[in-house]
Amino acid sequence: MRAPDRPQLYAHPARLILILSLAPTVGLGIGRFAYALVLPDMRDALAWSYSAAGFMNTVNAAGFVGGGALAATIAQSRPERANFLLSLFYAGPGIGILASGLVAPFVLQGFGPGS
């Protein structure tokens, strides 16, 4: 006897991964937009050239990608907890953005523009 055919509940894994990759893509896009807003103050305060500022942005992006690969590798070692472990990693930037948004007005008010 054969088991009855079940309808496929999930999309193709590659399609799911592409859809999931939209979240970090949007996050990096927003982060780069915000980086452009604070870049003039950072250049003045830290005496950075545009090359140094661009290098910092590149290193940041390479860290976001490397961290995701490392988190996925760790999650594969514990398949029963993989969803939870990956969600912890990808929730981190959102929590950081939220915390920065809550703290930044007070820092700017207390220390002035460019702080």
N, C-alpha and C positions, 0 to 999 in steps of 0.2 A: 504494500500500500504506500501511497505517496501522500505527503502532507499537502493540504490545500495551499494553493498559491496565495500569498499575502500581498496586498498592495504595498508598493514602496512608499514608506512614510517620509523618508528623508530625500533631499535632493542629492545630486552627485557630490561626493566629498570635495572635489576641486571647486565646485560652485559655492559650496558652503564656506570654504576657506577664503575665496575671493570676496564674498559678502562680509565675512568677519574682518577681513583686512581693511574694509572701509573705515572702521572706527579709528585705528591708529593713523590712517591716512588723513582723516579729518582733524584728528588731534595734532598731528605734526603741522598741518596747514595752518591751524589756528595759532599754534606755538610760534611758527615762523612769522606770522603776521604780527604777533605781540613782540617778538624779538626785534622786528624792524622798528617798532615804536620806541623801544628803549635803547636801541643801538646808538643814537647820537649821544645820549647821556653816558652810556657805558664807554664809548670811545673817548669822550672828554675826561671822565673820571679815571680811567685805567690807561690812558694814552695808547690805545690800540690803533693799529692801522686797519684798513678795510680787510686786508689779508688775514690778520690775526682774528678779527671778528668773524670772518667767513670760516676760518679753520675751526673756531669754537663751535659754530653751528654744525659743521660737518662731523666733528667728533661727537656732538650730541646725538645726531641722527644715527651714526654708526653704533653708539651705545644703546639707542632705542631698539635697533634691529638685532644686535648681539644679545641684548637682554631677553628679547622675545624668543630667540633660538634657544638660549639657555633655559628659560622657563619651560619651553616645550619639551626639551630633553629631560628635565627634572620631572615634569608631569608624566612623561611616558614611563618612568620608573615606578610610578604608583598609579596605574590606570583607574583604580577605583576612586581616586581623589583628583584625577586630572582636571576635571572641570573647575573644581574649587581652587586648585593651585593656580591655574591659568587666570582665573578671574581675579585672584589676589594681585597678580602681576599687572594686569591691564587696568585694574581699578586705581592703582597707585598714581598715575599721572592725573587722573580726574580729581582725586583727593588733593593732590598738590596744587592743581589749578584753583580748586575751590578755596583752599587755605590761603593761597596767594591773593586771591580776590578779596578775601575777608580782611587780610592783614595790610595789604598795600595802602588803602586809604589812610590808615592810622600812621603808617611809616611816613608817607608823604606829608601828612599834616604835621607830624612831630619833627621831621628832619628836613623838610622842604623838597623842592623839585630836584631830581637827579639823585636822590638818596636811594 
